[in-house]
């Protein structure tokens, strides 16, 4: 019987250079010499959220044979499984989620919407809104997902961990105040940010690298100058017509909403350029006290709901860039909340890469598709992508320093 791969080593350049000795990994350390700790939020009930038996995003009917909704548990469960098989799970701090309270949910959502979801969930389920089917019990599971992100924020603010990944489901960044949207019931990362505000933080940043525009997060903070929202997404994918580069906020919040709508086909080069020239400079100019990531892993070259070309190593690089910015501006305090990702075969490698980078460790697990995907033509930034990055960088640089 084959022995599972469990060799873990410290990331080169992140601390004392040493491979695993006697099965004990070297850990990345903070500037004060203390070992970096990464928390993981997980609950089996996240996998029990029922999106039905349609096909892709289409409900089953006389002309659509039942197959299974594309937002299924499989990709998330396989991330969790790979964390265990790799051995990384043994080095993460397990954070037990609690359900968000109704009062916490009402910070964002209307009473009427919450009552509607609660009622349908107690019966047979239904539709929370556009393309957001759910089954019996999903109200309670959605509370647990939002509460999981809040749990991660509390763990970081209370210094139980340095950073955390909330591997939650259902996702949240499309949810609006009065309706669900795009598989999302409650606005998980928005509610986590609002909780941090209640805890006394005065400046927060949300970096959304899900391939779909974070419309719900944008709308929640569009007039709020204390929350910097940055969405890097595929241009005009979902929601249609949402996430224009010129949508920068309104009123007191003008300049604190940054959209980077990358063209279809953008690869690692375009994403890295966006983070180098837009995301990291904006974070350093704004200097938030906590950074949250809406961690959708659906910009990968394998994802069926997008047309981008990201790889697991690309996500590792982006994570490292945001983590370095967090160390520079807020003592490394960072919380990632899981969003989309619809390739069950490939999402686990992207998720593992992100969490390895947060923990400052590398396992012996290799991405079996990395060589193929990295060799795709167009992984370097292309001229038409460069135009978008330059425009976004100019907008951000022209507003943020003056506004802050």
N, C-alpha and C positions, 0 to 999 in steps of 0.2 A: 504494500500500500504506500502510495506516495506521501511524503511529508509536506504539509502545507507550507507555503513560503512565508516566513515570519521574520526574516532578517530585517532589522530596522537600523538606520544610521542617521546621523545628524546631517542636515543639509550643508554642503560645502560652503564655507564662508559665513556660517551663521553661529559660530562658536568654536570651541576646541575641536580641532580636526581629529576625528577618531572614528573608526568603524566599530561595529558591534563587537564586544569582547565577551565571550561567555554568555551570549544571548542578551546582554544588558546594553541598551543603546545609550549613546551620548545624547544629551538634550541641548537644544538651543537655550541660551541664557540671555537675560535682560542686561542692561547696562550696569545694574547694581549687583550682578552676579547671580541673581535668583533664577531658577529654572522657569522657563516659559510654560504656562499651563493653558490648555485649550479645553473648553467645555463642549459637550455634545448633548443637545436636547433631542430626545427620541421617545416615542410611545407607540406600541403596537397598534393602538386604536387609529393612529393616522392612516394605517394601511386598510382600515375597515370602512373608510369613506367610500360610499357606493355611487359611482357615476353612471351606472347603467350598462345596457348591453347593445348600444348602438354601434355604428361603424365610423371610426375616425371621430368627427364631431357631430355626425348625423344621427338623429334618433332612429331606432329601428322602426320599420314600417313594412307595408306590403311590397315596397320596392327597394328597401334597404335591409338586407339580411343581417340579423344580429351577429355581432362579432366581439365587441368590447370597446368602450370609450377610450380615446387616445390618452386622456388624463387618468391613468390607472396607477395602482400601487407599485407596479413591478419595478420601475426605474428607481424609485426611492428605496424600496426594500433591498434592491441589489447594491445600492450604495452602502447600506447598513451591513449587508453580508460581506462586502469586500473589505470594509473596515475591520470586521472580525477576522476574516481569513488572512488578511495582511499582517495582523498583529498590532496594528495601530490603535485599535479599540482599547487595548490594555493600557495605553498611555494617555487616554482622554479622560477627563473628569465627567462622569455621567451626571447630567442635570435632569432631575425629575420635573416634568412640566406640570403646571397647575392650570385648570381652566380659567380663562379670563372671566371676570365678573360681568354681569350685565351692565353695571355702571361704567366699567372700563370700555365695553363695546359701544356704549352710547356716547362716548367722547367723540366718536366718528359717525356712527350710523344712527338713522332715525329710529324712534320707538316703533313706528308702524312697520318698518322693514324687519326689525328684529323679531317682532311678534309674529309676522307672517312666516319667517323661516322656522321659528320655534313650533308653530302650529303644524306646518307641512311636515316637519321632521318627526313630529309625534305620530303622524299618520303613515303615509306611504312615500313621503318625499315629494319632489316636484322640481320646478325650475326657479332658481334664485334670481335669474335674469338671463340676459343673452348668453347662450352657450354655457350655462352653469347648472347642469342637472345634479341632483343629490337625492340620497335615499333616507330611509328611516334612521334616525340617530345622528345624522350629519350635523345638526345644530350643535350638539354636545361636542362632536369631534372638531368642528370649526372653532368653538370656544377654546378647546384644548390646543389647537394650532396657534391661535392668537396668544393664548396664555403661555405657550412654549417660547414664543419670541420675547414676551415680557419676562419670562423666567431667565432667559439668556441675558437680557439687559441687566436685570437685578444681580445676576452672578458676576458680571463684569464691574458694575458700579460698586458692588460690595467687596470687590477684590478677591472673590473666591477663585476666579480664573482671570487670565490676562485677556483672552478673547474667547469667542464661542461661536459654534455653528448650530443653528436650530434646523434640524432635518424634519420639517413639518409638512403636513398635508391636511386639508386643501391649501393651495397657494392663495395669495392675497392681493397682489399689487394692482389688479384691474378692478377690484371691488369699489363701487361708488357709495356715497352716503346712503342712498335709498334703494340700491339694487346690487345684486351680484353681476359679475361680468367675466367672460373669459376664464371659466373654471373656478373663479374666486368668490368666496362667500363673504368673509370679513377681511378688512385690510390689515393683515398681520404686521407688516413692517411699519405702517403708519401708526397703528396702535402701540407698537413697541416704542416708537419715537415719542408719541404723546405721553406714554408712561414715563419716559426719561424726563420730559418736561415737568411732569408732576413731581418727579423726584428732585427737581431744582436745577436741571441743566438749562442753560440759556442759549446754547448754540449747538445744533446737531446737523449732521450731513448724512444724506442717503444716496448711495451710489447704486444704481440699478443697471446691472449688465445683462439682465434677461433680454432676449432678442426681440421681445414685444414691448411696446412703449408702456411705461408705468403710469397710465392715465389716472388711476385712483390716487396714487401717492401725489402726483402733480396737483390734482384738484384739491386735495386736502390742505396743501401748504402753499397754494399759488399766491396768496397775499401775505404770507408769513415770512418776514425777513430773518427770523431766528432759525429757520430750517433751510439748508441748501439742498436742493434736489437735483440730481444729475442722472439722466437716463440715456444710455447708449443702446440703440436698438436698430433693427432693420427698417429702413425707410418705408413707410406706408404699408406695413404688414398688418399688425393688429394693435389696437383697433384701427380700422381704416380712417385715414385722414387725421390721425392723432399724432402728437409728438413732433410738431414742426420746429425747426431750428430757431424760428423767430418767436416762439412762445417762451418768453423769459420771465413771466410772472406779472403781477399787476399791483397797483397801489404801492404800499410799503414793501411788498415782496418783489417788485420789479428788479430783475437782475439775479435773483436767487433761485431761478429755475433754469437749468441748462439741458437742452436736448441735443443729442448728436445722432441724427438719423442717417446711419451709414448705408450706402447703396447695397443692394443684394450682391452676393459674391465676395463681400469683404472678408479678408482672412486675418491671420494673426498680426501681420504688419500694420493693417489699418487700425486694429484694436490697440496695439501697443502705442502707435502714434497718438491715438486719441487720449490714452491715459497719460502719456508723457507731456502732451501739449495742452490738454484741456482739464482732465480730471485732477491730476496731482497739483498743478498750479492753482486750480480753484480751491482745493482743500487747504493748501498752504496759505492762500490769501484769506480764506474765511476762518480758519483755525477753529474747527468745531471741538467740542468737549467729548464727543463720542461720534464714531462713524458706524453707520449701519450699511450693510450690503444687501440688496435684493438679489439673491444669488440664483438666477435662472441659468440653467446649463443647456439652453436650447439654441445657442448660436453656433453649436458644433456642426461640423460638416456632415454629420450623420443624422441630424434632426429632421423629421418629416414636416415640421411646422414652420420652417424657415429656409433660407437659401444662403446661409453664411458658411464660413470655412474655419471656424475656431477648432482648436485641438485641446487635449488635456494639458499639454505643456503651455499652451496659450493662457489657459485659465490659471495655471500655476504662476505664470509671470504676472498677470493682472493682480492676483492675490498678493504677491510679494510687493508690488508697487503701492497698493492701497495700504498694506500693513506698514511699509516703510513710512508712508505719509502719516499714518496714525501714530507711529512712534515719535515722529517729529512734532506733531501738533497736539496730541492728547494722551501721551503716555502709553500708546499702543492699544487703547481701549477700542475694540472693534467687535461688532456682532454681525454675523451673516445669517440671513433668514432665507431658507430654501424657497424657490419659486418654481419655474417651469423646467422642462427637460423631458423630451418625449421619445428618445431612443433608448429603450431599456438595455440594449447591448452596450452602448457607449457612455451613457450618463454616469455609470459607476466610476469609470476611470477619470472623468472630469471632476466628480465629487471628491474622489480620493486625493487628486492632485491639489484641490483647494484646501482640504483639511490637513494634508501633509504640510503644506506651506504655512498654514496658521500655526501648526504645532512645531514648526521648525525641524521636521523629521522627514526622512525618506524611507519607505519600505522597499522590499525587493520586487514588488509588483511592477511589471512593465506594461505599458499600454500597447496591446498587440497591433493596433491600427495606426499608431503614431507615425511610423515611417511612411506609410501610404498617404495619410492625410497631409503631413507636412510637405510632401513632395508635389501636392496638387499645384498646378499652374495658377498664379495669381495670389499666392500667399503673401507676397510683398505688397506694400501699399501701391495702389494704382493712381494715375493722375486724377480721375474723376472722384476717387475717394479722398485724395489729398485736398481737393477743393472744399469738401464738407468739413474736414478736420480744421483747415485754416479758418473757415468762416466761424466755426464754433469757438475756436481759440480766440479769435478777434473779439467776438461778442463777450465772452467770459472775461477777457483781460480788460475790456473797455468799461465794464460795469462793476465787477466785484470789488476791486481794490478801492474804488471811489465810494461804493455803497457801504463798505464794512467800517 
